[in-house]
Amino acid sequence: MAAVGGAAEEEMREARASEDEGEKEGDGEEEEANGESESAESSGEGEDEDAEKENEAEIQRLEEQLSINVFDYNCHLDLIKLLHQEGELIKLRRARQKMSELFPLTEEIWLDWLKDEIRMASENSERDKIYDLFERAVKDYICPEIWLEYAQYSIGGIGQEGGIDKVRSIFERALTAVGLHMTKGAAIWEAYREFENAILETVQPAAGSVPSAEQQQTVSAQLGRIHVLFRRQLGIPLLDMEATYAEYEEWSEEPVPEAVIRSYKAALQQMAKCKPYEEALLVAETPKLAEYQAYIEFETKAGDPARIQLTYERALAENCLVPDLWARYTQYLNRQLKVKELVLSAHERAVRNCPWTVKLWNQYLLAMERHHVEHELISENFEKALNAGFIQATDYVEIWQAYLDYLRRRVDFTQDSSKELEELRSAFAHAIEYLKQEVEERFSESGDPSCTVMQTWARIEARLCNNMQKARELWDSIMTKGNAKYANMWLEYYNLERAHGDTQHCRKALHRAVQCTNDYPEHVCEVLLMLERIEGTLEDWDAAVQKTENRLARVNEQRVKIAEKEAVLAKQEAQRAEQQKPSRAEKKRAAKKSRKLKTGEKRKADSDDGEWGREEEEEEAEQPSKRHKTGGGDTLAEEEVEDMEMETGLFGKNMPTNAGLGPKEAATAAASKWKDTPKTFHDSEKDNVTVFVSNLSYSMAEPEVKLKDLFADCGDVVEVRPIFTNKGIFRGYCYVEFKEEKSALKALSLDRTNVEGRPMFVSPCVDKNKNPEFKVFKYSTVLEKHKLFISGLPFSCTKEELEEVCKAHGSVKEIRLVTTRAGKPKGLAYVEFENEMQASQAVLKMDGLTIKDQIIKVAISNPPARRFPEKSEAAGRAMGPRQIYGARGKGRTQLSMVPRALQRQSTPIAKAENGMAQNPAAPSLPMAEEPKKMSNADFARLLLNK
């Protein structure tokens, strides 16, 4: 067989030699061309030297940056690219080695690395190192190209002892890994058959010779191998199966067996079912996550474990930074296949690809424990998790809890003392110290405000170790960390004492709870009284009643003081409003009556953004006042209906001037003219072709002309309807009606366009009367791990300057500077990166960075949930007495001055137990007196006094 292998290798070398000759001829032609261009090259030597120096400086900078942060993925890629350009093969090998230890490498990086190493290998003794490198490469991702390169490289070693068996072993492993790949698997099968056909040519007897029995047996065995390969391939759904079947019919001297035909037809039917998913993948854009998820669901329903696994692997090769996909894959392996090597390999690759995801680390620890991995290896991986760079403080608490759970399960609590128990206690102490120092220093919080780790330790000491003294010490430490004011913390400790302690410590804990609790003191008092009712003496009962009465009395006094302060503030606010707006109530009633006549009026869609909502005061300061006075300073009579919003169509500005009139007469005449102008109301049937435009400048000249030009690129504009007051003053918003619906949809993309120094808001045209729940909020309000929130920026910082700072840490997709409604910067920004890993690395490097003498703060974007006003009856009551009288409230002369905190009884009367009041009521507060009924004489006196 060694001779056979040598002959096959010789044939392949001859083929390669012929290729080399062709290359040499091409090289000769290239030398002639190079000779002609020597003069041009000499002129560029200086530029090459400068570029080389720049590359060397950049290489040094990247190496220094990696010494600071070794987890910078993009920095590794840039360094490898530069070293490859410079031809620094030794440094290049070292850089690739370091990166492969930290991250899985992509198919392109592995293929470049393998080709470089194969080129550098000069002796057969170095083949083992190349084999080891291939073994590492095929473990990162399922890549048919790498497997094919591996198999073809192994063919070069068939001349060595056992070379043919090694090649076949690699081909078989390749078929197991990627042989089911519908679009690329056929290449592995064909390469395998070509190899076996080459072997067949070498064992064939010479023409005209009589083969021996041994030769006939060797040829027959080789033919059998090729038959088996054809038949195995025809039973698998692969693209272009028909060509393979035709090739088999032509190659085989015997008819194709019926069993093979049936298997082939079944594979064709399976391929027809899978073909739509494969075609969807071919036309989809990278990373094709949705298409792969649909494919996975299809294969999961079919139930073939090998095909399900391969589909997951294909999806992960293009979506390696999607933690949820890794979580689903590892969960499937854990629950269905349960093969140790396969499961652990997938978990290891998951945490290497997404090291910032604590869920994947937790699952990895559980999988190692489930498959009985050595304790040292589990602890080692836990230490890696701590250094993975999680993006939230709570992630560290979660990984510590998972590791402590594992250590607890190792302990045999039937023994009084053991090595495992001491290790568990040491780990608890280490966890508390780690969260206090490392995590709190980085995130300004420990991530564990309720001390859940310490609570778990205390419960283990009490329940499993029977060590209540240690449990009490731990709980005492919990209470000193700001938890003594919460009733639930005291009741947790009480329940622990109740189950594993004694009555004396229960009583002591409840007495302290009554004294310290701020949130629910009544509940703690009830628990204390219940304890004394069941187990206490008369003296214990009297002491408990006295303590609870005193405590509740103090609580009620505090609540009354708070209510009085609220009442004073409410009264002051009402007085201040009355002084500033003495006739506002009458104006509101007049405006309300006028609005009732305007049925069908379109209200503007709510396009409020979280970052704009707090800038109303700034906007009002930017816009002109809504009150306009005449030259003499008198307010116009028509001011009562000044706030009405109406659509005046194209009549909004081209009104004739009132020449020859005085200032007051001219203004009055203008207002009268505007009131008499026919109003153009919005047609709700045109909502789909109309957009609502707001936040425009009040001083905009000819808004209909300017906006028509602005929206012209979106499509044919039928009409621009600016909104004016009765005095002809532009209100800052308008309706833009298009000819087609697609034009209106395209116009929404102009939202936040800067118009005359202000961001213009463009939102769908929706009738808020018919759709009161309609909200337009463009940006996400949930945790976005690939996006950063930056605060403390200088107001002069531009988008380009910030992008220059951020792009050094990853691929920046979008930067959004937050501004006020008036377009002024707020010193805030959102920066979206390509993936979560880049964002987490950017947080580590940019937080605390100084930009233009200002220190910025950087965190993962996690905006608070938006709060909308409640429409319940309780919310209506919370608004005060004004809400009872309709949308505009009641007149100021009717406003009740009794604070709402005093309109209800502040402390309910508690039930008496054993003849004593458990919760005595606080002294009654003076309620607002009812107005005394007045006679006609009283009214007359009031009028005369006035």
VEXTITI-55014 format. One record per residue (C-alpha): residue in one letter; x, y, z. Coordinates in pm, whole numbers, plus 32768, in hexadecimal, padded with zeros to 4 digits. Layout:
% residues N
AXYZ ...
***
This chain:
% residues 946
M800080008000 A812880E98038 A818D80B07ECB V802680F97E62 G802D82397F2C G817A829C7E92 A80F3826C7D31 A7FBC833E7D7A E8092844B7E13 E817684467CE0 E804C847F7BF8 M7FDC85AA7CC6 R813F86377CC7 E814D861D7B4A A800886E07B2F R809087E97C18 A81D987F67B54 S811E88417A11 E806B895A7AC3 D81B989E07B43 E824589E679DE G81228ABC796F E81608BA17A91 K82D48BC17A34 E82798C2878D2 G81948D307960 D82AD8D9B7A48 G83958DD5791E E829A8EB9787D E82728F7279C2 E83EE8FA479DB E83F1904E7887 A82D8913578F3 N838A91787A3A G84C991DC7983 E840A92E478C3 S837E937B7A03 E84BE93897AD1 S84DD94FF7AA4 A837B95367B21 E83BE945D7C51 S84FB95187CAF S843396597CC3 G834395B87DB7 E844C952E7EA4 G8437965F7F81 E82C0963B7FA4 D82E794CA7FFA E83DE951E810D D82F0961D81A3 A81D295238195 E82AD941C8239 K830695078357 E8198955B8388 N814093EB8393 E825093A68493 A81D194C0856F E806D9440854C I80DD92DE85A5 Q8187935F86DD R80519424873D L7F6E92F58711 E8056921A87E0 E8054931C88F8 Q7EDA933188E8 L7EBC91B68903 S7FA391B98A2F I7EA2929B8AD6 N7D6C91E08A64 V7DAB908789D7 F7C3690538987 D7C30915F8875 Y7BB9908C874E N7BE091968642 C7D3C91EB86BB H7DA2907F8688 L7D1590848525 D7DCB91C684CA L7F1591468555 I7EFE8FFF8493 K7EAB90BB8352 L7FD391A68375 L80C8909083CC H80518FCB829E Q808F90F881BE E81EB912B824C G82448FBA822D E82A28F9B839D L82578E2683A6 I82DF8DE28503 K82208F04859F L80F38EA984CB R80F28D468552 R810C8DC986B6 A7FEF8EC2867F R7F0B8DB585ED Q7F618CCD870A K7F018DD18811 M7DBB8E238764 S7D5B8CB3873D E7D8C8C7F88B1 L7C8B8D8E88FD F7B948D7D87DC P7B1E8C8586D6 L7BB18CE68587 T7AE58D16844E E7B038C358321 E7BCF8D3A8261 I7CCC8D69837A W7CFC8BF283A1 L7D2A8BB6822D D7E2E8CCD8212 W7EE48C498342 L7EE38AE282C4 K7F5F8B44816B D807A8C128201 E80E48AF482E5 I80D489F581C8 R81AE8AD980F5 M82AD8AFC820F A82B889878260 S83E888FC81AC E840C87A28242 N8320867F8277 S836F868D83EA E82AA87D283FC R816D87318373 D80FB86D384D0 K80F788448532 I801E88908401 Y7F3687718460 D7F15880185BF L7EC28955852C F7DB488BB844F E7D21880A857E R7D0289588631 A7C6989F884FD V7B5188FC84CF K7AE78923863A D7A8E8A948625 Y797C8A82851C I78EC89878428 C799A89F782E7 P7994891481B2 E7AB589D48114 I7B9B8991823D W7B3F88208241 L7B81880980CB E7CD388B680F6 Y7D2487C98215 A7CD486928149 Q7D96870B8019 Y7EC4876080EF S7EBE8608818D I7ED685698031 G803885F0801C G809985068138 I801683BF80A8 G8179834F8064 Q81B7833681DA E815D820882A8 G7FE581F982D9 G7FBA832681F3 I7E91829C812D D7DD582388268 K7E10839382F6 V7D83843781BC R7C50835981C7 S7C2183A58338 I7C28851C82F4 F7B3484FA81D2 E7A44843082AB R7A52853783BD A7A14864482B9 L78E08588823A T785E856B839D A789086E083D8 V7820877B828F G77B6865D81AA L764886BB81DE H768488238175 M758D88468057 T765189467F8C K77BD88FA7FE7 G77BD8792805B A77D787037EFA A793A878C7EDA I79B186AE7FF8 W7909857B7F5F E79A085BC7E08 A7AFE85F57E96 Y7AE284B07F59 R7A7983F17E1F E7B91848B7D53 F7C8B841B7E57 E7C0282B77E52 N7C0282B77CD4 A7D6F83217CD9 I7DBB81FC7DBE L7CF9811A7CD1 E7DD381847BAA T7F0C81257C69 V7E937FC67CC5 Q7E157F6D7B6A P7EEF7E5F7AC2 A7FB57EC67992 A7F0B7E9F7841 G7F347D4277B1 S7FAE7CAB78FA V7EFD7B9D79BD P7E9C7C237B16 S7EE77B497C3F A7DE07AE67D3A E7E647BE87E2E Q7E537CFA7D25 Q7CF07C997CCA Q7C8D7CA57E39 T7D2E7DFE7E61 V7C7F7E887D2A S7B327DF57D95 A7B527E907EEF Q7BA77FE37E5A L7A7F7FD37D6C G79A27F7E7E94 R7A1780B77F4A I79B981937E24 H786580E97E02 V782081277F72 L788082977F53 F779482C97E2C R7676821C7EDD R76AB82D98023 Q76AF84247F6B L757583D57EA2 G74B7839A7FE6 I74F884FE8061 P7436862F7FE0 L753F87027F30 L752787FD7E18 D756987747CBB M751D860F7D29 E74AB85B87BCB A760A85EA7B3F T769A85047C4A Y759A83F87BF6 A75EA84127A83 E775D83FB7AD0 Y772382C17B9F E7659821E7A8A E777082677994 W788681F47A7C S77E380B57AFB E77F37F857A1E E76C37EF67ACE P755E7F7F7AE3 V751280607C0A P746E7F8D7D1C E73007FCE7D6E A735380237ED7 V743D81357E61 I733381BE7D75 R723181CB7E8D S7329827A7F70 Y737C836C7E58 K720F83C47E19 A71D283FA7F8D A72FD84E57F97 L727285A17E6A Q712885D47F20 Q71DF864E8056 M72AC873B7F81 A716F87C97EE6 K70EE881A8044 C723488BF80AB K726E89787F66 P71948AA97FBB Y725F8AE380F7 E73A88ABE803C E73318BAF7F2F A72C88CA8803B L74298C9480CB L74C48CCF7F75 V74078E157F35 A74068E96809C E75028F938117 T75FB8F3F8227 P75D08ED7833F K748B8E2982CE L741D8DEB8435 A72A68DE483EE E72D68CF282CB Y73AD8C0B839E Q72B18C1084BA A719D8BA683CA Y727F8A928345 I72CB8A1A84A7 E71598A0C84FD F7119893E83C2 E722F88468412 T71C48831857E K706987C68514 A710286C3842A G71C4863B8553 D731085CC84B9 P7416861E85C5 A753A862784CF R748B871B83E7 I741487F3850B Q757688078590 L76068860843D T750189718403 Y75538A0A8554 E76C589FF8501 R768E8AA583B1 A75C28BB88457 L76CA8BEF8563 A77E18C098463 E773A8D4783E0 N769E8DBA852B C77B08D638621 L776C8E9A86F6 V75FA8E528736 P75E38DCF889E D74798D5A887F L74D48C76875C W75EC8BD98824 A75028BAE894D R73FF8AFA8876 Y75078A1987DB T75A789B38924 Q744F897C89BC Y73F88890889E L753C87CE88CC N750887B88A45 R73A487398A2B Q73AD866488F0 L750485DF8891 K75AE85E489E9 V7700857F8955 K780F85FC8A40 E7917865F8940 L781A8705885D V776887BE8975 L78A088438A1F S793E88A888D6 A780A89748878 H78018A1C89CF E79718A7389BB R79478B108863 A78158BCD88DC V78CD8C7E89F6 R79F98CC38918 N791C8D6D8816 C783E8E2A890E P790B8E458A4E W783E8F6F8AC8 T76FD8E9E8AE7 V76D98E178C48 K75C38D268BE6 L76B28C618B08 W77B38C478C21 N76A88BCB8D13 Q763C8ABF8C1C Y77A78A5C8BE5 L77E28A2B8D5B L76A6895A8D75 A770988868C47 M786288408CD7 E77C887DB8E21 R76C587058D6E H77D586488CB3 H78B486208DE7 V79D586FA8D77 E7AF4871B8E6E H7AC688218F7A E7C0B88D28F1E L7B9589058DB7 I7A4489918E29 S7AF08A838F15 E7BDD8AEB8E00 N7ABD8B3A8D16 F7A0E8BFB8E2A E7B438CD68E4C K7B378D108CD4 A79CE8D7E8CF8 L7A2F8E838DFA N7B2B8F138D04 A7A398F0F8BDC G79CD907B8C07 F7859906F8C55 I779C91AF8C0D Q76BC91B78D43 A770691988EB3 T75E8909E8EDC D76988FB38DE6 Y77B18F828EE1 V76B78F338FF2 E76148E318F0F I77598D7E8EB5 W77C38D789021 Q76768CE19084 A76998BD38F7A Y77F68B768FF3 L778F8B7A9162 D76698A96910F Y775E89A39070 L784189AB91A1 R771989769289 R76B2883C91CB R780E87AC9202 V77F587BF937E D778A86969452 F76D38746956E T76B586079639 Q781D864396A1 D786B8750979D S799687C996D9 S7A2987829585 K7B1188169484 E79ED8863939E L7932891F94B2 E7A5E89F894FF E7A888A3F938C L791A8AA6937A R793B8B96949F S7A7A8C26940E A79CC8C5A92BE F78A98D109366 A799B8DFA9415 H7A5A8E3092D1 A79168E7B9215 I78AB8F849310 E7A0290279305 Y7A0E90179188 L78BA90BC9160 K791691C6925C Q7A66922391C4 E7A8891BA9059 V792191DF8FE3 E78C4931090B0 E79FF93C49042 R79AB938C8ED4 F783093C08ED4 S7805949C900A E7721938C9092 S77509229910D G762E91A49042 D75A690FD917A P74F59208924C S741C910292F9 C755190329353 T74C68EF592B3 V761D8E4D92C0 M76388E909433 Q74D28E20946C T751B8CD693BE W764D8CA49498 A75888CED95D4 R74778BF39575 I75798AE5952A E76208B1E967A A74D18B0F972F R742589F2967A L753E890F9604 C7657895996FB N7582899C9832 N76578ACF9874 M755D8BDC98DA Q766D8CB19976 K77178CDE9823 A75C58D16977D R75748E2D9876 E76C48ED29838 L76868ECC96C1 W75268F5896E3 D75A1906997C8 S769690CA96B7 I757890C995BA M74B091BD968F T75D692AC96B1 K75E592D19537 G74AA93A79524 N73A792909536 A732E92CF969B K721A93B89622 Y716B92AA9557 A706591D19600 N709B90A89516 M7209908B957D W71AD907C96EC L709B8F7D96AA E71908EA195E3 Y72788EA1970D Y71548E6297F8 N70E68D34972E L724A8CAC9737 E72568CD498B2 R70FB8C3F98CE A71688B07980F H72C78AD39899 G72F48BBE99C0 D723B8C079B03 T711E8CE49B7B Q72018DD89C2F H72BB8E339AEF C716F8E469A31 R70E98F3E9B2F K722B90079B26 A7224901799AA L70B9908B999E H70F591999AA6 R7212922099D1 A71389207989B V702392D7993D Q712393E09991 C71D193ED983B T70D0939B972F N705B94BE965B D6F959425953F Y6E95934095EA P6EAA93759765 E6D429303979D H6D8C91AA970F V6EBE917B97ED C6DF191E6991D E6CE890E298C9 V6DF08FCE98B5 L6E8190339A07 L6D2A90339AAD M6CD88EE29A0F L6E1C8E4E9A9C E6DCC8ECD9BFB R6C648E559BE2 I6CDD8CF29B9B E6E158CD49C72 G6E418E0E9D46 T6DF58E519EB4 L6D1C8F709F2C E6E5190459F5F D6EC38FF49DFB W6D69904F9D77 D6D60919B9E30 A6EBD91F69DB8 A6E6291A29C4F V6D1D926A9C5A Q6DCA93969CF0 K6EE493889BF1 T6DFD93669AC6 E6D17947E9B42 N6E3A956D9B72 R6ECF95169A21 L6D8995399962 A6D3F96819A10 R6E8D970B999A V6E4B9689983C N6CF897349834 E6D8E987A98AE Q6E8D986E9799 R6D7E982A9698 V6CB099509716 K6DDE9A3796FC I6E1E99C49599 A6CB09A009541 E6CBF9B5C95D7 K6DF59BAF950C E6D489B3793D2 A6C1A9C0D9428 V6CF09D459458 L6DA69D079310 A6C5C9CD29259 K6BCE9E1392E9 Q6D039ED9928B E6CFC9E4D912D A6B8C9EA59106 Q6BC9A0089180 R6CEFA0309097 A6C239FB78F6F E6B03A09F8FCC Q6BEBA1CC8FD8 Q6C90A17C8E8B K6B54A1268DC9 P6A2FA1EA8E5F S6942A1C28D37 R69B6A0778CAA A68839FB28D18 E6798A08A8C4C K687CA06E8B1D K68819EF48B38 R67069EDE8B4A A66E59FB88A14 A67E69EE8895A K67339DA989C3 K65E69E258937 S668F9E8987F1 R67339D3587CE K65E49C8687F0 L65799D2F86AB K66A89CA185F5 T663E9B3A85D0 G67219A6A84F1 E68559B35854A K69909A63852A R6A689A56865F K6BD99A2A8636 A6C7098D08661 D6D40989C8793 S6EA2989C8714 D6F4398E78860 D709698498895 G712A97FB89E7 E724F98DE89A5 W71739A078945 G706699F58A52 R71319AA98B59 E717A9BD48A7D E70229C7A8A72 E70969DA68B39 E71BD9DDA8A51 E70D89DC88923 E6FEB9EC689B6 A710F9FAC89F6 E717E9F87888B Q70259FC987F4 P6F7AA11F87F6 S6E73A16788FB K6D0EA10288B3 R6C8CA24F893D H6CAEA370884B K6C62A4D288BA T6C1CA60A87F3 G6CFEA73587E7 G6C41A7CD8909 G6C76A69B89DF D6B07A63089F3 T6AAEA4C589C7 L69CEA47D889E A6865A42388DB E6888A2EC8805 E698DA25588F3 E688BA1668980 V6893A08D8847 E6A04A0C187FF D6A699F5D885A M697F9EB68761 E6A329DDC865C M69A59DE584FE E6A0B9D93839C T69FD9EC582BE G6A889E1C818A L6B2C9F0A8094 F6A87A03B8133 G6B76A0418259 K6C5AA15E81F5 N6BE4A21880BF M6AF4A3008173 P6AD3A46A80FE T6B69A56B81E3 N6A89A6688292 A6B26A7A78214 G6ABFA8EA82AF L6A56A85383FE G6AF7A88B854E P6BB1A77185FE K6A8CA70786D5 E698BA72685C0 A6A6BA66C84CB A6AA5A54D85BA T6933A536860B A68D9A53A849B A69DDA42C8450 A695BA34C8562 S67F8A37F84E9 K6863A32B8388 W6909A1E883FC K67D3A18584BE D66FCA1B68389 T67E4A0E882AA P674A9F97824D K67FA9E7E8305 T68869D518248 F68629C1A831E H692C9ADF82F1 D688799BF8239 S68C29885830E E689797AB81D9 K69E69833815D D6AAB97C78291 N6B6896C081CB V6BF697C280D9 T6C3398D481DD V6D4A990F82DA F6D4999F58406 V6E749AE2841D S6EC19B958564 N6FD09C4A862E L70009D4D851D S70689EB08567 Y6F489FA485A3 S7003A0A784D8 M70219FCF83A0 A6FD2A09D826C E6EE59FFD8171 P6EE39EA38211 E6E0C9E0B80FD V6F0E9E657FF3 K703A9DFC80BF L6FA59CAF8129 K6F279C5F7FCD D708C9C7C7F4C L710E9BB28073 F701F9A8D8038 A702F9A997EBC D712B99797EAE C703498937F5F G6F2C98AD7E4E D6E1D998D7DC5 V6DA69A807ED3 V6C359AD17EAB E6C209BD77FBE V6CD89C6580E9 R6BE69CE781F2 P6C969DB982FD I6BD79E01843E F6BA99F6D84A5 T6B06A01E85CA N69DEA1088599 K6ADBA2218578 G6B97A17B845C I6CC2A109852A F6D5C9FBB84C1 R6D309EB385D2 G6E679DE9857A Y6DBE9CB984E2 C6D029C5683AA Y6C749B3A82D8 V6D1F9AC68198 E6C3E9A0580AA F6CD4992B7F98 K6C4398917E62 E6CAA972D7EBA E6CC9966D8001 K6E2D95FC7FB8 S6E95976A7FAA A6E0897A48107 L6EC696748189 K700696F380EA A6FD09848818B L6FE697A882E5 S715A977582A5 L718898F182BB D713598E6842E R723299B384FA T72AF9A6D83C5 N73449BBB8426 V726C9CD983A4 E72D69E3C83FB G73A19DC18524 R728F9CE185B8 P72509B6A8592 M71109B3D84C9 F70279A288548 V6F76995A843D S6E73985D84B3 P6D48979E8426 C6C02985B8415 V6B2097B28516 D69E0983585B1 K6A2198298728 N68A99836876C K687B96EB86B8 N69CA9656871F P6A1596DB887D E6B1C95CE88BD F6BEA9625878A K6D52967287E1 V6E7E96B18706 F6FC7966787B0 K70E5962E86C5 Y71EE95A487AB S71FD946C8882 T71BB947C89F9 V7253932B8A50 L73B592B68A95 E748592C78954 K75CF921A898F H7662928A8842 K761A93FC8884 L76C794F08972 F7639961C8A2D I773897338A54 S7704985A8B3D G77D699868B9E L783999DE8A39 P78A09B4389EE F778C9C01893E S78849C53882A C78CB9AE287E0 T785A9A868681 K77E5993985FA E79229913852C E7A039953865A L794B9853872C E795697548612 E7ACF978185FB V7AEE9727876A C7A0095FE875A K7A759555861C A7BC194FB86C0 H7B0093FF8795 G7A25935B868E S794C9385855C V785C94A8859B K770A948084EF E766095C08565 I769796EA864A R757697BE86C8 L75BA99038783 V7499995E8867 T74199AC18845 T72FD9B9388CA R71CB9BEB87F9 A727F9D2A879E G73A39C61870F K74959CB4882B P757E9B9A88A0 K75439AFB89F4 G76989A588A1A L760598FC89E5 A763097FF88CC Y75D6969A8867 V76DF95D187AB E767C948B8701 F778E938986BF E7790925A85DC N7767916386FA E775691408875 M78C390E5889F Q793E922587FE A785092F188D4 S78C3924A8A16 Q7A2F928889BE A79E493F2896B V794694238AC2 L7A8293AA8B6D K7B6294908AA3 M7A8E95CB8A7E D79EE95EE8BD4 G7AA0970C8C84 L7B4497868B41 T7B8A98FB8B25 I7B0299AF89F1 K7B489B2489D6 D7B979B3F8B4A Q7A559A8C8BAD I7A45992E8C40 I793A985C8B9A K7873973B8C2A V7830960A8B51 A773B94EF8B98 I767093EC8ADD S752B94888A61 N741494278B52 P731595448B52 P720295468C59 A70A794D78BF4 R6FD295F28B6E R6EBC96618C55 F6D7496CF8BC3 P6C6097778C90 E6B6696808D15 K69FB96A58CB3 S696695F38DDD E687A96938ED0 A698996928FD9 A6A6D97578EF8 G6957984E8EBE R693098839030 A6AA698B29056 M6A9299DC8F6F G69CD9A9D9072 P68709B369073 R689A9BD58F1A Q686B9A898E67 I670D9A598EF0 Y668A9B7A8E24 G66F49B0D8CC8 A68209B3C8BEB R68469CAC8C36 G680C9C9B8DAD K67269D7B8E75 G67479EEF8E9B R68559F788F7B T6751A00E9061 Q66C99EB1909E L68189E0D90F0 S68129D55923B M693E9DAC9312 V692B9C7093E6 P6A5E9B989397 R6A079A3C9317 A6AE199A09422 L69F09A2C9528 Q68AE99D59472 R68C0986C94EC Q68FC97CE963C S6A76979F9659 T6A7496809753 P696A9570975F I68EC94FA98AF A698393A598F9 K68C6928B999E A68FF92629B11 E699891289B98 N698890C09D05 G68DF92059D5A M69F892E19CD0 A6A0B93AB9B8F Q6B0F93139AAE N6B2F944399D1 P6AA495759A82 A6A369689999B A6B0097C29989 P6A6499059A04 S695E9972990D L69C39A8A9828 P68ED9BC197F8 M68209B8996BF A67B99C9D95D4 E667D9D439652 E65499D4D9577 P64FF9EAB94F6 K63F29F5395C1 K62A89F8A950D M6273A0FD94BC S6131A1BF94B1 N60CEA2CB93B8 A6135A3D694B3 D628EA33A94CF F62B6A3499357 A6247A4B39352 R6346A510945C L6459A4669393 L63FFA529925C L63EEA6739318 N653CA63793C3 K65D6A5EA9273 
***
